[in-house]
Amino acid sequence: MIGIAQDIERKGDDVTALAVYMRASELAPDDPGVLVKIGDLHARNRRYTAAGAAYQKAISLSPQKPAADALIGLGNVQVASGDVAAGTASLDRAAEVARTASQYNRLGVAQTQAGLFDKAILSYRKALESREDIDTGTNLALAMALAGRHDEAIELMERIVKAPTVQTRHKANYALILAVAGKEDAARGVLPESMPKSDVQAVLSGARNIRGTADASQRGKALSVLFAG
């Protein structure tokens, strides 16, 4: 049933997908994975209270050893709701129980959005230890750039964009990192000529916003807003 819900969700029908997830949770009330899926769907639609409730319920099923994905999701929505202290605590707990590359990457994303760049860098490195992945590598470079480690971020992205599987989004992130470092001309040079001017401007203006923001949590928020847009 979860597979059916995921297929429906991929097609963009969140209402039906949520109904199927809810039914799956009724049939398997002790499965934290279903509750995490429910929380993720609510979180993506910015229903943070409902998302938090789903994650909390998943955590309550095994409070001594909670699911890492539930803690990561909870921390993410707590930060998004403005409770950075609680979000940081949840993410720190998640770091203690995360095991897979996917969990470490997801943890790194949440930590980046919370402005916890050094912790995010550590999480991404742990993910890459078990599985090389250019998406995770790009996430690592973004966290480095937001932490002010521009040269390291650029050097990493120079390697990533040479990968045979590189896509336009990786080049756009490379451009963003260059622009955050103040290298806007170089940033324009790595973007595909076919990219609409409005998208190019969005990358550059987003980088200026990040570059002009001193507070780490606000830089993380600016990045998440840019990606959401």
RANORVEN-V514959 format. One record per pair of residues at least 4 apart in sequence whose C-alpha atoms are under 8 Angstrom apart, sorted by the first residue. I is the first residue (numbers start at 1). J is the second residue. If there is no record, write none. Layout:
i | j
I | J
I | J
This chain:
i | j
1 | 5
1 | 20
1 | 21
1 | 24
2 | 6
2 | 20
2 | 21
2 | 24
2 | 34
3 | 7
4 | 8
4 | 20
5 | 9
5 | 16
5 | 17
5 | 18
5 | 20
5 | 21
6 | 10
6 | 17
7 | 11
8 | 12
8 | 13
8 | 14
8 | 16
8 | 17
9 | 13
9 | 14
9 | 16
9 | 17
13 | 17
14 | 18
14 | 41
15 | 19
16 | 20
17 | 21
18 | 22
18 | 38
18 | 41
19 | 23
20 | 24
21 | 25
21 | 34
21 | 35
21 | 37
21 | 38
22 | 26
22 | 38
23 | 27
24 | 28
24 | 34
25 | 29
25 | 30
25 | 31
25 | 34
25 | 35
30 | 61
31 | 35
31 | 58
32 | 36
32 | 57
32 | 58
32 | 59
32 | 61
32 | 67
32 | 70
33 | 37
33 | 58
34 | 38
35 | 39
35 | 54
35 | 55
35 | 57
35 | 58
36 | 40
36 | 54
36 | 55
36 | 58
36 | 69
36 | 70
36 | 73
37 | 41
38 | 42
38 | 51
38 | 54
39 | 43
39 | 50
39 | 51
39 | 52
39 | 53
39 | 54
39 | 55
39 | 73
40 | 44
40 | 51
40 | 73
41 | 45
41 | 51
42 | 46
42 | 47
42 | 48
42 | 50
42 | 51
43 | 47
43 | 48
43 | 50
43 | 51
43 | 77
47 | 51
48 | 52
48 | 77
48 | 78
48 | 80
48 | 81
49 | 53
50 | 54
51 | 55
51 | 74
51 | 77
52 | 56
52 | 73
52 | 74
52 | 77
52 | 78
53 | 57
54 | 58
55 | 59
55 | 70
55 | 71
55 | 73
55 | 74
56 | 60
56 | 70
56 | 74
57 | 61
58 | 62
58 | 66
58 | 67
58 | 70
59 | 63
59 | 66
59 | 67
59 | 70
59 | 71
60 | 66
61 | 66
62 | 66
62 | 67
65 | 97
66 | 70
66 | 71
66 | 97
67 | 71
67 | 97
68 | 72
68 | 94
68 | 95
68 | 97
68 | 98
68 | 103
69 | 73
69 | 94
69 | 98
69 | 103
69 | 106
70 | 74
71 | 75
71 | 90
71 | 91
71 | 93
71 | 94
72 | 76
72 | 90
72 | 91
72 | 94
72 | 106
72 | 107
72 | 110
73 | 77
74 | 78
74 | 87
74 | 90
75 | 79
75 | 86
75 | 87
75 | 88
75 | 89
75 | 90
75 | 91
75 | 110
76 | 80
76 | 87
76 | 91
76 | 110
76 | 111
76 | 113
76 | 114
77 | 81
77 | 87
78 | 82
78 | 83
78 | 84
78 | 86
78 | 87
79 | 83
79 | 84
79 | 85
79 | 86
79 | 87
79 | 88
79 | 114
80 | 84
83 | 87
84 | 88
84 | 114
85 | 89
86 | 90
87 | 91
87 | 114
88 | 92
88 | 111
88 | 114
89 | 93
90 | 94
91 | 95
91 | 107
91 | 110
91 | 111
92 | 96
93 | 97
94 | 98
94 | 107
95 | 104
95 | 107
95 | 123
98 | 103
98 | 104
99 | 103
99 | 104
100 | 104
100 | 127
100 | 130
101 | 105
101 | 126
101 | 127
101 | 128
101 | 130
101 | 131
102 | 106
102 | 127
103 | 107
103 | 127
104 | 108
104 | 123
104 | 124
104 | 126
104 | 127
105 | 109
105 | 123
105 | 124
105 | 127
105 | 136
106 | 110
107 | 111
107 | 120
107 | 123
108 | 112
108 | 119
108 | 120
108 | 121
108 | 122
108 | 123
108 | 124
108 | 139
109 | 113
109 | 120
109 | 139
110 | 114
110 | 120
111 | 115
111 | 116
111 | 117
111 | 119
111 | 120
112 | 116
112 | 117
112 | 120
112 | 143
112 | 220
113 | 217
113 | 219
113 | 220
113 | 221
113 | 223
113 | 224
114 | 216
114 | 217
114 | 220
114 | 221
115 | 216
115 | 217
115 | 218
115 | 219
115 | 220
115 | 221
116 | 120
116 | 216
116 | 217
117 | 121
117 | 143
117 | 144
117 | 146
117 | 147
117 | 216
118 | 122
118 | 143
118 | 144
118 | 147
119 | 123
120 | 124
120 | 140
120 | 143
121 | 125
121 | 140
121 | 143
121 | 144
122 | 126
123 | 127
124 | 128
124 | 136
124 | 137
124 | 139
124 | 140
125 | 129
125 | 140
126 | 130
127 | 131
127 | 132
127 | 136
128 | 132
128 | 133
128 | 136
128 | 137
132 | 136
132 | 137
133 | 137
134 | 138
134 | 160
134 | 166
135 | 139
135 | 170
136 | 140
137 | 141
137 | 156
137 | 157
137 | 160
138 | 142
138 | 156
138 | 157
138 | 160
138 | 170
138 | 173
138 | 174
139 | 143
140 | 144
140 | 153
141 | 145
141 | 152
141 | 153
141 | 154
141 | 156
141 | 157
141 | 177
142 | 146
142 | 153
142 | 173
142 | 177
143 | 147
144 | 148
144 | 149
144 | 150
144 | 152
144 | 153
145 | 149
145 | 150
145 | 152
145 | 153
145 | 177
145 | 180
145 | 181
146 | 150
146 | 180
146 | 210
146 | 216
146 | 219
146 | 220
147 | 216
149 | 153
150 | 154
150 | 177
150 | 178
150 | 181
151 | 155
152 | 156
153 | 157
153 | 177
154 | 158
154 | 174
154 | 177
154 | 178
155 | 159
156 | 160
157 | 161
157 | 174
158 | 162
158 | 174
159 | 163
160 | 166
160 | 170
161 | 166
161 | 170
161 | 171
161 | 174
162 | 166
166 | 170
166 | 171
167 | 171
168 | 172
168 | 191
168 | 192
169 | 173
170 | 174
171 | 175
171 | 190
171 | 191
171 | 192
172 | 176
172 | 190
172 | 191
172 | 203
173 | 177
174 | 178
174 | 187
174 | 190
175 | 179
175 | 184
175 | 186
175 | 187
175 | 188
175 | 190
175 | 191
175 | 203
176 | 180
176 | 187
176 | 203
176 | 204
176 | 206
176 | 207
177 | 181
177 | 187
177 | 207
178 | 182
178 | 183
178 | 184
178 | 186
178 | 187
179 | 183
179 | 184
179 | 186
179 | 187
179 | 204
179 | 207
179 | 208
180 | 207
180 | 208
180 | 210
180 | 211
181 | 211
182 | 211
183 | 187
184 | 188
184 | 204
185 | 189
186 | 190
187 | 191
188 | 200
191 | 195
191 | 200
195 | 199
195 | 200
196 | 200
197 | 201
198 | 202
199 | 203
200 | 204
201 | 205
202 | 206
202 | 226
203 | 207
204 | 208
205 | 209
206 | 210
206 | 222
206 | 223
206 | 226
207 | 211
208 | 212
209 | 213
209 | 222
210 | 219
210 | 222
210 | 223
211 | 219
213 | 218
213 | 219
214 | 218
214 | 219
215 | 219
216 | 220
217 | 221
218 | 222
219 | 223
220 | 224
221 | 225
222 | 226
223 | 227
224 | 228
225 | 229
